[in-house]
Amino acid sequence: MRKNIVAGNWKMNLDYEQGVSLFSEIVNMAKDEVIGAQEVVVCSPAIHLSSIAKLSSGVGNVHFGAQNIHQAESGAYTGEIAALQVKSVGAEYVILGHSERRAFFKETDALLADKTNAALKHQLKPIFCIGETKEERESGSFFDVIKTQLEAGLFHLSATEFAQVVLAYEPVWAIGTGLTASPEQAQEVHAFIRATVAEKYGEAVADDTSILYGGSCNPSNAESLFSQKDIDGGLIGGASLKSRDFLDIVKVFNAK
């Protein structure tokens, strides 16, 4: 059975004290409130990783990860962070291929394939982002774009390796814009992604793959999105910076 996952992406926000405070709130709320089997994941800036590792210890359904890694094992890459370094603090996840990394830092599918290999080598679970721009949506080429991102970034993996990957569909036109794909639009793409995975790895692997929705997901629209057959959770941006909003999104799965 695939997992329901709600992952928060803090992006480049929060100083040290703010990060510790927010993560403490999330952990305490997760302990105090009734949460089912869904996983809670927080992907923070690197400065927070060691601190939240200590705070998450012993809280079974709260996990954490990084927002990026370098593809090399180590070396003269000033300002970068390696998979081994992230894993050494106890992290379990890493976001790869976020649209902001693709757009602002020109990360290619080939580079992301290398980063995925580095993550898996050190037992980090990639949250691998795919999705189309506004222009690609309007031109009708978005299915081709998404299929290419999957094939070039991930389909070199064995079925066993691919089983460690979480996918996140993020329509780029809905990130930070206040726009959201309708539940029907999101479901259509999630179903296409699952079918594409099935073509490569078979129905069993596809059925076990968690596919998250990322794109202005918040407490008011999470229920309608998460009720769709192929949407297994969310990659949450702005709403993950408010503990109450984030936990309210997590708790949508309690009603399912």
C-alpha positions as a Markdown table, in Angstrom:
| # | Residue | x | y | z |
|---|---|---|---|---|
| 1 | Met | 0.0 | 0.0 | 0.0 |
| 2 | Arg | 1.3 | 3.4 | -0.9 |
| 3 | Lys | 1.7 | 6.0 | 1.8 |
| 4 | Asn | -0.2 | 9.2 | 2.4 |
| 5 | Ile | 2.4 | 11.9 | 2.9 |
| 6 | Val | 2.1 | 15.6 | 3.6 |
| 7 | Ala | 5.5 | 17.2 | 3.2 |
| 8 | Gly | 6.3 | 20.8 | 4.1 |
| 9 | Asn | 8.9 | 22.8 | 2.0 |
| 10 | Trp | 10.1 | 25.8 | 4.1 |
| 11 | Lys | 12.1 | 27.1 | 1.1 |
| 12 | Met | 14.5 | 29.9 | 2.1 |
| 13 | Asn | 12.6 | 31.0 | 5.2 |
| 14 | Leu | 13.0 | 31.2 | 9.0 |
| 15 | Asp | 16.1 | 32.0 | 11.0 |
| 16 | Tyr | 17.5 | 29.4 | 13.4 |
| 17 | Glu | 15.2 | 30.2 | 16.4 |
| 18 | Gln | 12.1 | 30.5 | 14.2 |
| 19 | Gly | 12.8 | 27.1 | 12.6 |
| 20 | Val | 13.3 | 25.4 | 16.0 |
| 21 | Ser | 10.1 | 27.0 | 17.3 |
| 22 | Leu | 8.0 | 26.0 | 14.3 |
| 23 | Phe | 9.2 | 22.4 | 14.2 |
| 24 | Ser | 8.6 | 22.1 | 17.9 |
| 25 | Glu | 5.1 | 23.2 | 17.4 |
| 26 | Ile | 4.6 | 20.7 | 14.6 |
| 27 | Val | 6.0 | 17.8 | 16.7 |
| 28 | Asn | 3.9 | 18.7 | 19.7 |
| 29 | Met | 0.7 | 19.0 | 17.7 |
| 30 | Ala | 1.4 | 15.7 | 16.0 |
| 31 | Lys | 1.8 | 14.1 | 19.5 |
| 32 | Asp | -1.3 | 15.7 | 21.0 |
| 33 | Glu | -3.7 | 15.5 | 18.1 |
| 34 | Val | -5.1 | 12.3 | 16.6 |
| 35 | Ile | -3.2 | 11.6 | 13.4 |
| 36 | Gly | -3.5 | 8.4 | 11.5 |
| 37 | Ala | -0.9 | 6.5 | 9.5 |
| 38 | Gln | 0.0 | 9.4 | 7.2 |
| 39 | Glu | 3.5 | 10.6 | 7.2 |
| 40 | Val | 4.5 | 14.2 | 8.2 |
| 41 | Val | 7.7 | 15.4 | 6.5 |
| 42 | Val | 9.4 | 18.8 | 6.9 |
| 43 | Cys | 12.1 | 19.8 | 4.4 |
| 44 | Ser | 14.0 | 22.6 | 5.9 |
| 45 | Pro | 17.0 | 24.8 | 5.0 |
| 46 | Ala | 20.3 | 23.1 | 5.9 |
| 47 | Ile | 20.8 | 25.3 | 9.0 |
| 48 | His | 17.9 | 23.6 | 10.7 |
| 49 | Leu | 18.7 | 19.9 | 10.0 |
| 50 | Ser | 20.7 | 19.1 | 13.1 |
| 51 | Ser | 18.2 | 20.8 | 15.4 |
| 52 | Ile | 15.1 | 19.3 | 14.0 |
| 53 | Ala | 16.8 | 15.9 | 14.0 |
| 54 | Lys | 16.9 | 16.1 | 17.8 |
| 55 | Leu | 13.3 | 17.3 | 18.1 |
| 56 | Ser | 11.9 | 14.6 | 15.9 |
| 57 | Ser | 13.5 | 11.7 | 17.7 |
| 58 | Gly | 10.9 | 9.3 | 19.0 |
| 59 | Val | 8.0 | 10.9 | 17.1 |
| 60 | Gly | 7.1 | 8.1 | 14.8 |
| 61 | Asn | 5.1 | 9.8 | 12.1 |
| 62 | Val | 7.2 | 13.0 | 11.9 |
| 63 | His | 10.1 | 12.9 | 9.5 |
| 64 | Phe | 12.5 | 15.5 | 8.0 |
| 65 | Gly | 14.6 | 16.1 | 5.0 |
| 66 | Ala | 16.6 | 18.6 | 2.9 |
| 67 | Gln | 15.6 | 20.8 | 0.0 |
| 68 | Asn | 18.5 | 19.9 | -2.3 |
| 69 | Ile | 21.7 | 18.0 | -2.5 |
| 70 | His | 24.7 | 18.1 | -4.8 |
| 71 | Gln | 25.3 | 15.2 | -7.1 |
| 72 | Ala | 28.9 | 14.6 | -6.1 |
| 73 | Glu | 30.0 | 12.6 | -3.1 |
| 74 | Ser | 32.2 | 15.4 | -1.8 |
| 75 | Gly | 34.7 | 17.9 | -3.1 |
| 76 | Ala | 35.4 | 21.5 | -4.0 |
| 77 | Tyr | 31.8 | 22.7 | -4.4 |
| 78 | Thr | 31.6 | 25.7 | -2.1 |
| 79 | Gly | 28.1 | 26.3 | -0.7 |
| 80 | Glu | 26.7 | 22.9 | -1.7 |
| 81 | Ile | 25.7 | 20.0 | 0.5 |
| 82 | Ala | 26.2 | 16.3 | -0.2 |
| 83 | Ala | 23.8 | 13.4 | 0.3 |
| 84 | Leu | 26.1 | 11.9 | 2.8 |
| 85 | Gln | 26.1 | 15.1 | 4.9 |
| 86 | Val | 22.3 | 15.2 | 4.9 |
| 87 | Lys | 22.0 | 11.6 | 5.8 |
| 88 | Ser | 24.6 | 11.9 | 8.6 |
| 89 | Val | 22.1 | 14.0 | 10.7 |
| 90 | Gly | 19.4 | 11.4 | 10.3 |
| 91 | Ala | 17.3 | 12.9 | 7.5 |
| 92 | Glu | 15.2 | 10.5 | 5.5 |
| 93 | Tyr | 14.0 | 12.7 | 2.5 |
| 94 | Val | 15.3 | 15.2 | 0.0 |
| 95 | Ile | 13.4 | 17.3 | -2.5 |
| 96 | Leu | 14.8 | 17.1 | -6.0 |
| 97 | Gly | 13.8 | 18.9 | -9.2 |
| 98 | His | 11.6 | 21.5 | -7.6 |
| 99 | Ser | 10.4 | 24.0 | -10.3 |
| 100 | Glu | 12.4 | 26.8 | -8.6 |
| 101 | Arg | 15.6 | 24.7 | -8.8 |
| 102 | Arg | 14.8 | 24.0 | -12.5 |
| 103 | Ala | 14.0 | 27.6 | -13.3 |
| 104 | Phe | 16.4 | 29.6 | -11.2 |
| 105 | Phe | 19.4 | 27.2 | -11.2 |
| 106 | Lys | 18.9 | 25.7 | -14.6 |
| 107 | Glu | 18.8 | 22.1 | -13.3 |
| 108 | Thr | 18.3 | 19.7 | -16.1 |
| 109 | Asp | 16.8 | 16.2 | -16.2 |
| 110 | Ala | 20.2 | 14.7 | -16.6 |
| 111 | Leu | 21.5 | 16.5 | -13.6 |
| 112 | Leu | 18.5 | 15.4 | -11.6 |
| 113 | Ala | 19.1 | 11.8 | -12.6 |
| 114 | Asp | 22.6 | 12.1 | -11.1 |
| 115 | Lys | 21.2 | 13.7 | -7.9 |
| 116 | Thr | 18.7 | 10.9 | -7.6 |
| 117 | Asn | 21.5 | 8.4 | -7.8 |
| 118 | Ala | 23.4 | 10.2 | -5.1 |
| 119 | Ala | 20.3 | 10.4 | -2.8 |
| 120 | Leu | 19.5 | 6.7 | -3.2 |
| 121 | Lys | 23.1 | 5.7 | -2.6 |
| 122 | His | 22.8 | 7.2 | 0.9 |
| 123 | Gln | 19.3 | 5.9 | 1.6 |
| 124 | Leu | 17.6 | 9.3 | 1.2 |
| 125 | Lys | 14.1 | 9.1 | -0.3 |
| 126 | Pro | 13.8 | 11.6 | -3.2 |
| 127 | Ile | 10.6 | 13.7 | -3.4 |
| 128 | Phe | 11.0 | 14.2 | -7.1 |
| 129 | Cys | 9.1 | 17.1 | -8.6 |
| 130 | Ile | 7.6 | 17.2 | -12.0 |
| 131 | Gly | 5.2 | 19.7 | -13.7 |
| 132 | Glu | 4.5 | 22.1 | -16.5 |
| 133 | Thr | 4.7 | 25.8 | -16.9 |
| 134 | Lys | 1.7 | 28.0 | -17.8 |
| 135 | Glu | 2.8 | 28.1 | -21.4 |
| 136 | Glu | 3.1 | 24.3 | -21.6 |
| 137 | Arg | -0.3 | 23.9 | -20.0 |
| 138 | Glu | -2.0 | 26.3 | -22.4 |
| 139 | Ser | -0.3 | 24.7 | -25.4 |
| 140 | Gly | -1.5 | 21.3 | -24.5 |
| 141 | Ser | 2.0 | 19.8 | -24.3 |
| 142 | Phe | 2.0 | 19.2 | -20.6 |
| 143 | Phe | 1.6 | 15.5 | -20.8 |
| 144 | Asp | 4.7 | 15.2 | -23.0 |
| 145 | Val | 6.6 | 17.5 | -20.7 |
| 146 | Ile | 5.8 | 15.4 | -17.6 |
| 147 | Lys | 6.6 | 12.2 | -19.4 |
| 148 | Thr | 10.0 | 13.5 | -20.5 |
| 149 | Gln | 10.8 | 14.6 | -17.0 |
| 150 | Leu | 10.0 | 11.1 | -15.7 |
| 151 | Glu | 11.8 | 9.3 | -18.4 |
| 152 | Ala | 15.0 | 11.4 | -18.3 |
| 153 | Gly | 15.1 | 11.9 | -14.6 |
| 154 | Leu | 14.0 | 8.6 | -13.1 |
| 155 | Phe | 13.5 | 5.8 | -15.6 |
| 156 | His | 17.1 | 4.7 | -15.5 |
| 157 | Leu | 16.4 | 3.3 | -12.1 |
| 158 | Ser | 15.6 | -0.3 | -11.4 |
| 159 | Ala | 12.2 | -1.1 | -10.0 |
| 160 | Thr | 13.6 | -1.6 | -6.6 |
| 161 | Glu | 15.3 | 1.8 | -6.7 |
| 162 | Phe | 12.3 | 3.5 | -8.1 |
| 163 | Ala | 10.2 | 2.1 | -5.2 |
| 164 | Gln | 12.1 | 4.5 | -2.9 |
| 165 | Val | 11.0 | 7.6 | -4.8 |
| 166 | Val | 8.0 | 9.8 | -4.0 |
| 167 | Leu | 6.7 | 11.9 | -6.9 |
| 168 | Ala | 5.3 | 15.4 | -6.5 |
| 169 | Tyr | 3.2 | 16.9 | -9.3 |
| 170 | Glu | 3.6 | 20.7 | -9.2 |
| 171 | Pro | 1.9 | 22.7 | -11.9 |
| 172 | Val | 4.4 | 25.6 | -12.1 |
| 173 | Trp | 1.7 | 28.1 | -12.9 |
| 174 | Ala | 0.1 | 27.3 | -9.5 |
| 175 | Ile | 3.2 | 27.8 | -7.2 |
| 176 | Gly | 3.1 | 31.0 | -5.2 |
| 177 | Thr | 0.5 | 32.5 | -7.5 |
| 178 | Gly | -2.6 | 31.7 | -5.5 |
| 179 | Leu | -3.8 | 29.7 | -8.4 |
| 180 | Thr | -4.6 | 26.0 | -7.8 |
| 181 | Ala | -5.2 | 23.2 | -10.3 |
| 182 | Ser | -8.8 | 22.1 | -9.9 |
| 183 | Pro | -9.2 | 18.6 | -8.2 |
| 184 | Glu | -10.2 | 17.3 | -11.6 |
| 185 | Gln | -7.1 | 18.8 | -13.4 |
| 186 | Ala | -4.8 | 17.5 | -10.7 |
| 187 | Gln | -6.4 | 14.0 | -10.7 |
| 188 | Glu | -6.1 | 13.9 | -14.5 |
| 189 | Val | -2.3 | 14.5 | -14.3 |
| 190 | His | -1.8 | 12.2 | -11.3 |
| 191 | Ala | -3.6 | 9.4 | -13.2 |
| 192 | Phe | -1.4 | 10.0 | -16.2 |
| 193 | Ile | 1.8 | 9.9 | -14.0 |
| 194 | Arg | 0.7 | 6.6 | -12.5 |
| 195 | Ala | -0.1 | 5.1 | -15.9 |
| 196 | Thr | 3.3 | 6.2 | -17.2 |
| 197 | Val | 5.0 | 4.6 | -14.2 |
| 198 | Ala | 3.0 | 1.4 | -14.8 |
| 199 | Glu | 4.1 | 1.3 | -18.5 |
| 200 | Lys | 7.7 | 1.3 | -17.3 |
| 201 | Tyr | 7.7 | -0.7 | -14.0 |
| 202 | Gly | 4.3 | -2.5 | -14.0 |
| 203 | Glu | 1.0 | -2.0 | -12.2 |
| 204 | Ala | 2.3 | -3.2 | -8.8 |
| 205 | Val | 5.0 | -0.6 | -8.6 |
| 206 | Ala | 2.8 | 2.1 | -9.9 |
| 207 | Asp | 0.1 | 1.3 | -7.3 |
| 208 | Asp | 2.6 | 1.6 | -4.5 |
| 209 | Thr | 4.0 | 4.9 | -5.7 |
| 210 | Ser | 3.0 | 7.9 | -3.6 |
| 211 | Ile | 2.2 | 10.9 | -5.8 |
| 212 | Leu | 1.8 | 14.3 | -4.0 |
| 213 | Tyr | 0.2 | 17.5 | -5.3 |
| 214 | Gly | 2.2 | 20.7 | -4.9 |
| 215 | Gly | 0.7 | 24.0 | -5.9 |
| 216 | Ser | -1.0 | 26.4 | -3.5 |
| 217 | Cys | -2.4 | 23.6 | -1.4 |
| 218 | Asn | -4.0 | 24.9 | 1.8 |
| 219 | Pro | -6.5 | 23.9 | 4.5 |
| 220 | Ser | -9.4 | 25.1 | 2.5 |
| 221 | Asn | -8.7 | 23.1 | -0.7 |
| 222 | Ala | -6.8 | 20.1 | 0.7 |
| 223 | Glu | -9.9 | 18.0 | 1.3 |
| 224 | Ser | -11.1 | 18.3 | -2.3 |
| 225 | Leu | -7.6 | 17.5 | -3.7 |
| 226 | Phe | -6.8 | 14.6 | -1.4 |
| 227 | Ser | -10.2 | 13.0 | -2.1 |
| 228 | Gln | -9.1 | 12.2 | -5.6 |
| 229 | Lys | -8.2 | 8.6 | -6.3 |
| 230 | Asp | -4.5 | 9.2 | -7.3 |
| 231 | Ile | -3.5 | 12.1 | -5.1 |
| 232 | Asp | -1.7 | 10.7 | -2.1 |
| 233 | Gly | -0.9 | 13.9 | -0.2 |
| 234 | Gly | 0.8 | 17.3 | -0.8 |
| 235 | Leu | 4.1 | 19.1 | -1.0 |
| 236 | Ile | 3.2 | 22.2 | 0.9 |
| 237 | Gly | 4.9 | 25.6 | 0.5 |
| 238 | Gly | 3.5 | 28.7 | 2.3 |
| 239 | Ala | 1.0 | 26.8 | 4.5 |
| 240 | Ser | 3.9 | 24.7 | 5.9 |
| 241 | Leu | 5.2 | 27.9 | 7.6 |
| 242 | Lys | 2.1 | 28.0 | 9.9 |
| 243 | Ser | 1.9 | 25.0 | 12.3 |
| 244 | Arg | -1.9 | 25.1 | 12.5 |
| 245 | Asp | -2.5 | 25.3 | 8.8 |
| 246 | Phe | 0.1 | 22.5 | 8.2 |
| 247 | Leu | -1.4 | 20.2 | 10.7 |
| 248 | Asp | -4.9 | 20.9 | 9.4 |
| 249 | Ile | -3.8 | 19.7 | 6.0 |
| 250 | Val | -2.2 | 16.6 | 7.5 |
| 251 | Lys | -5.4 | 15.8 | 9.4 |
| 252 | Val | -7.5 | 15.8 | 6.2 |
| 253 | Phe | -6.5 | 12.2 | 5.9 |
| 254 | Asn | -8.2 | 11.4 | 9.2 |
| 255 | Ala | -11.6 | 11.7 | 7.5 |
| 256 | Lys | -10.7 | 9.4 | 4.6 |
